[in-house]
Amino acid sequence: MIYIIVIVIIILIMPIKVVINKDDNRSDIDIFFTKIFNLRLDFDEFLKRFFFLRDNSNKITLQNLLYNIKLYKVSKNIVTTTTRMITVKKLTFIIKTKSTSLEMETWSFVFSWTFFGYFQNYIHSLFKGVNNEYYNHQISLNNTINFECHFNIRILYLLFSSIRNIRDIPKVIKFIRKGSKGYGTSNI
């Protein structure tokens, strides 16, 4: 019995490394359980279910995006309570723009760095801290975004934020159930 309690405590406090990476070639969200299990979970395939159509995995629908924005609004207290306990280990954000003239390059630099300022303020207000951050704007052949973020989360953080915002959990469950009936999935 004592072994089970020790294992549960270890699992609750074990850091889970989350790596979000989007570059020119690929975009991945990986979850690493490396302290005990040496296990990697490819989370981006799971998230495609929320953002893309079931029959066409490359097409984003406005309906799914609006559903996810509403879901975030309903569960915002739980998410912000959790993120305020997390320190971002590494954050890299590079905007690459295609330009045809010097005037376009100048305006793209101005808009990019203005966006970076707002984004940095938002990230610093959302998370406990950011250790290593890098922002840049580059001229490229295509308009792309490179983004990389590393942070550690613990199951204990999720449990604590769920207990602290216990009133929001029935709202989230009700919203998910209502949304599943509206988007054609069954409750089998």
C-alpha positions in Angstrom: 0.0 0.0 0.0 2.8 2.4 0.8 4.4 1.7 -2.6 1.2 2.8 -4.4 1.0 6.0 -2.4 4.7 6.8 -3.2 4.1 6.1 -6.9 1.1 8.3 -6.9 3.0 11.1 -5.2 5.9 10.8 -7.6 3.5 10.9 -10.6 1.8 14.0 -9.2 5.0 16.0 -8.7 7.0 14.6 -11.7 7.8 17.4 -14.2 6.4 16.8 -17.7 8.3 18.6 -20.4 6.2 20.2 -23.1 7.9 21.2 -26.3 5.9 23.3 -28.9 7.8 23.6 -32.2 6.7 25.2 -35.5 9.3 25.9 -38.2 9.4 26.0 -42.0 9.1 22.2 -42.4 7.0 20.9 -39.5 4.9 21.7 -36.5 5.0 19.5 -33.4 3.7 19.5 -29.9 5.5 16.9 -27.9 5.1 15.8 -24.3 8.1 14.1 -22.6 7.7 11.9 -19.5 11.4 11.5 -19.2 12.0 11.4 -15.4 10.6 7.9 -14.9 9.2 6.4 -18.1 11.3 7.8 -21.0 8.1 8.2 -23.0 7.3 10.7 -25.7 3.7 11.6 -26.6 3.0 13.3 -30.0 0.3 15.7 -28.9 -0.2 17.6 -32.2 -2.1 14.6 -33.8 -4.5 14.8 -30.9 -5.0 18.5 -31.3 -5.8 18.2 -35.0 -9.1 16.7 -34.0 -10.1 20.0 -32.6 -8.9 22.3 -35.4 -9.4 20.3 -38.6 -12.2 18.6 -40.3 -12.4 14.9 -39.8 -12.5 14.1 -43.6 -9.8 16.6 -44.6 -6.9 16.9 -42.1 -5.4 19.9 -43.8 -8.4 22.3 -43.7 -9.1 24.6 -40.7 -12.7 25.4 -40.3 -14.1 28.6 -38.8 -16.7 26.6 -36.9 -14.0 24.6 -35.0 -11.9 27.7 -34.3 -14.9 29.5 -32.8 -15.8 26.4 -30.8 -12.3 26.4 -29.3 -12.3 30.1 -28.6 -15.6 29.6 -26.7 -14.1 26.6 -24.9 -11.1 28.7 -23.8 -13.5 31.5 -22.5 -15.4 28.9 -20.4 -12.2 27.4 -19.0 -10.1 30.5 -18.8 -9.9 30.6 -15.0 -8.5 27.0 -14.9 -6.0 27.7 -17.7 -4.7 31.0 -16.2 -4.4 29.4 -12.7 -2.3 26.6 -14.2 -0.1 28.9 -16.4 0.7 31.2 -13.5 2.5 28.3 -11.8 4.6 27.5 -14.9 8.0 29.0 -15.9 8.8 29.0 -19.6 12.3 27.6 -20.1 12.7 28.7 -23.7 10.7 30.9 -26.1 11.7 31.7 -29.6 9.5 33.6 -32.0 10.7 34.5 -35.5 8.5 36.1 -38.2 9.7 35.7 -41.7 8.1 38.0 -44.4 8.4 38.2 -48.1 8.9 41.7 -49.3 9.0 43.3 -52.8 10.2 46.8 -51.9 12.0 48.7 -49.2 8.8 50.3 -48.0 7.2 46.9 -47.5 10.2 45.7 -45.5 10.1 48.8 -43.3 6.4 48.4 -42.6 6.7 44.6 -42.0 9.5 45.3 -39.4 7.4 48.0 -37.7 4.3 45.7 -37.4 6.4 42.7 -36.4 8.2 44.4 -33.6 4.9 46.1 -32.4 3.3 42.6 -32.3 6.4 41.2 -30.5 5.9 43.9 -27.8 2.3 43.0 -27.2 3.0 39.3 -27.4 5.9 39.6 -24.8 3.6 41.5 -22.4 0.9 38.9 -22.8 3.3 36.0 -22.2 4.8 37.7 -19.1 1.4 38.3 -17.7 0.2 34.7 -18.4 3.2 32.7 -17.1 5.1 32.9 -13.8 8.3 33.7 -15.7 10.2 33.4 -18.9 13.9 32.4 -18.7 15.2 32.5 -22.3 13.3 34.4 -24.9 14.3 35.4 -28.4 12.3 37.5 -30.9 13.3 38.3 -34.5 12.0 39.4 -37.8 13.7 38.2 -41.1 13.2 38.7 -44.8 12.5 35.4 -46.5 11.2 33.9 -49.7 7.9 33.0 -48.0 5.7 34.4 -45.2 6.2 32.0 -42.3 6.4 31.9 -38.5 9.0 30.0 -36.5 8.0 29.3 -32.9 9.5 27.2 -30.2 8.5 27.0 -26.6 9.7 24.7 -23.8 8.1 24.5 -20.3 7.6 21.9 -17.6 4.1 21.2 -16.1 3.1 18.9 -13.3 -0.1 17.1 -12.8 -0.3 18.6 -9.4 -0.6 22.1 -11.1 -3.7 20.9 -13.0 -5.2 19.3 -9.9 -4.6 22.4 -7.9 -6.2 24.7 -10.5 -9.1 22.4 -10.9 -9.7 22.4 -7.1 -9.3 26.2 -6.9 -11.8 26.7 -9.8 -14.2 23.9 -8.9 -17.2 26.0 -9.9 -15.9 26.2 -13.5 -15.6 22.4 -14.1 -19.4 21.8 -14.5 -19.6 24.7 -17.0 -16.7 23.2 -19.0 -18.3 19.7 -19.0 -21.7 21.2 -19.9 -20.1 23.2 -22.8 -18.2 20.1 -24.1 -21.3 18.0 -24.0 -23.4 20.6 -25.8 -20.6 21.1 -28.4 -20.3 17.4 -29.1 -24.0 17.2 -29.9 -23.8 20.2 -32.2 -20.7 19.1 -34.1 -22.0 15.6 -35.1 -20.1 13.4 -32.7 -22.1 10.8 -30.8 -22.1 9.9 -27.1 -21.6 6.2 -27.5 
